[in-house]
Amino acid sequence: EEVAEKDALIQEKEKLYVELKNILARQPGADVAEQLSIYQKNLKEKTRQMKEMVKELKDYEAQVNQNKFEIQRLDDEIKGVKGEYFSARRQQQYQAEGKQLGDGLNPIDEAQNENYELANQRLAEAGHGLQGAMVGGDASVFAGSAVVGS
């Protein structure tokens, strides 16, 4: 009887041992903990890199917007200078035609001449000199577009 009790106790202990062994087998080992630590470090590094890239992207977007505004400002300035130039050029042509017809118009007034020279100078400084765009002394063509006709 005592032997039977001890056999039952041994079987119960063996059963408990097998269950605990199975539970421990399912637990992560040292290699899994090490791998998890490596993954966490990589995640932190990638997160830091992503934040830096987002900051750089915002900086580049701000630069693009500044460049767009600068381009628009320069386009507007060029349009204004073109208008001044062609207005002065048109006035000069009208007065020159009036002199040829002998209708008694005064020569080009000094202020208009200065306006013409200033407009031409500003365009030349901006790299848009009009001398090559003039066709036979006529201001009707500028950069391939019809602007003023006689």
C-alpha positions as CSV (number, residue, x, y, z in Angstrom):
1,E,0.0,0.0,0.0
2,E,2.8,2.4,0.8
3,V,4.5,1.6,-2.5
4,A,1.2,2.3,-4.3
5,E,1.0,5.7,-2.6
6,K,4.5,6.5,-3.5
7,D,4.0,5.4,-7.2
8,A,0.9,7.7,-7.3
9,L,2.9,10.5,-5.8
10,I,5.7,10.0,-8.3
11,Q,3.3,9.9,-11.2
12,E,1.7,13.1,-10.0
13,K,5.1,14.7,-9.6
14,E,6.1,13.5,-13.1
15,K,2.9,14.9,-14.6
16,L,3.5,18.2,-12.9
17,Y,7.1,18.2,-14.1
18,V,6.0,17.6,-17.7
19,E,3.4,20.4,-17.5
20,L,6.0,22.9,-16.1
21,K,8.5,21.8,-18.7
22,N,5.9,22.5,-21.5
23,I,5.2,25.9,-20.0
24,L,8.9,26.8,-19.9
25,A,9.3,25.6,-23.5
26,R,6.7,28.2,-24.5
27,Q,8.5,31.0,-22.6
28,P,10.9,33.2,-24.7
29,G,14.5,32.5,-24.2
30,A,17.5,34.7,-23.9
31,D,18.0,34.8,-27.7
32,V,14.5,36.2,-28.2
33,A,15.0,38.9,-25.5
34,E,18.3,39.9,-27.2
35,Q,16.6,40.0,-30.6
36,L,13.8,42.1,-29.1
37,S,16.3,44.5,-27.7
38,I,18.0,44.9,-31.1
39,Y,14.6,45.5,-32.8
40,Q,13.8,48.2,-30.2
41,K,17.1,50.0,-30.9
42,N,16.5,49.8,-34.6
43,L,13.0,51.2,-34.2
44,K,14.3,54.1,-32.2
45,E,17.0,54.9,-34.8
46,K,14.5,54.7,-37.7
47,T,12.1,57.0,-35.8
48,R,14.9,59.5,-35.2
49,Q,15.9,59.4,-38.9
50,M,12.3,59.8,-40.0
51,K,11.9,62.9,-37.7
52,E,15.0,64.4,-39.3
53,M,13.7,63.7,-42.8
54,V,10.4,65.3,-42.0
55,K,12.2,68.4,-40.7
56,E,14.3,68.5,-43.9
57,L,11.2,68.1,-46.0
58,K,9.6,71.1,-44.3
59,D,12.7,73.1,-44.8
60,Y,12.8,72.2,-48.5
61,E,9.1,73.0,-48.9
62,A,9.6,76.4,-47.3
63,Q,12.5,77.1,-49.7
64,V,10.3,76.1,-52.7
65,N,7.6,78.5,-51.6
66,Q,10.2,81.3,-51.2
67,N,11.5,80.6,-54.7
68,K,7.9,80.6,-56.1
69,F,7.3,84.0,-54.6
70,E,10.6,85.3,-55.9
71,I,9.8,84.0,-59.4
72,Q,6.4,85.7,-59.3
73,R,7.9,88.9,-58.1
74,L,10.5,88.9,-60.9
75,D,7.9,88.0,-63.5
76,D,5.8,91.0,-62.4
77,E,8.8,93.3,-62.4
78,I,9.7,92.1,-66.0
79,K,6.1,92.8,-67.1
80,G,6.3,96.3,-65.7
81,V,9.6,97.0,-67.3
82,K,8.3,95.6,-70.6
83,G,5.3,97.9,-70.4
84,E,7.5,100.9,-69.6
85,Y,9.8,100.1,-72.5
86,F,7.1,99.6,-75.1
87,S,5.2,102.6,-73.9
88,A,8.3,104.8,-74.4
89,R,9.1,103.0,-77.7
90,R,5.6,103.5,-79.0
91,Q,5.7,107.2,-78.0
92,Q,9.1,107.6,-79.7
93,Q,7.7,106.0,-82.9
94,Y,4.6,108.1,-82.9
95,Q,6.7,111.3,-82.5
96,A,9.2,110.1,-85.2
97,E,6.3,109.4,-87.6
98,G,4.9,112.8,-86.8
99,K,8.2,114.5,-87.7
100,Q,8.3,112.5,-91.0
101,L,4.9,113.7,-91.9
102,G,5.8,117.2,-91.0
103,D,2.8,117.8,-88.8
104,G,4.9,119.9,-86.4
105,L,5.2,117.6,-83.4
106,N,8.0,118.5,-81.0
107,P,11.0,116.2,-80.7
108,I,10.8,113.5,-78.0
109,D,10.5,115.1,-74.7
110,E,13.5,114.5,-72.4
111,A,11.5,112.7,-69.7
112,Q,10.1,110.2,-72.2
113,N,13.6,109.6,-73.6
114,E,14.9,109.0,-70.0
115,N,12.0,106.6,-69.5
116,Y,12.9,104.7,-72.6
117,E,16.6,104.5,-71.6
118,L,15.7,103.5,-68.1
119,A,13.4,100.7,-69.3
120,N,16.0,99.4,-71.7
121,Q,18.7,99.6,-69.0
122,R,16.6,97.7,-66.5
123,L,15.8,95.0,-69.0
124,A,19.5,94.7,-69.9
125,E,20.4,94.4,-66.2
126,A,17.8,91.6,-65.8
127,G,19.4,89.8,-68.8
128,H,16.5,90.5,-71.1
129,G,18.0,93.1,-73.4
130,L,15.5,94.0,-76.1
131,Q,18.0,94.8,-78.9
132,G,17.9,91.2,-80.2
133,A,14.2,91.2,-80.0
134,M,13.6,94.2,-82.1
135,V,12.8,93.3,-85.7
136,G,13.9,96.0,-88.1
137,G,13.6,98.7,-85.5
138,D,9.9,97.8,-84.9
139,A,8.8,97.1,-81.4
140,S,6.0,94.7,-82.6
141,V,7.8,91.6,-81.6
142,F,9.3,90.8,-78.2
143,A,10.4,87.3,-77.2
144,G,8.2,85.8,-79.8
145,S,5.0,87.5,-78.8
146,A,3.1,90.3,-80.6
147,V,3.0,93.3,-78.2
148,V,2.7,96.5,-80.2
149,G,1.7,96.9,-83.8
150,S,1.9,100.0,-86.0
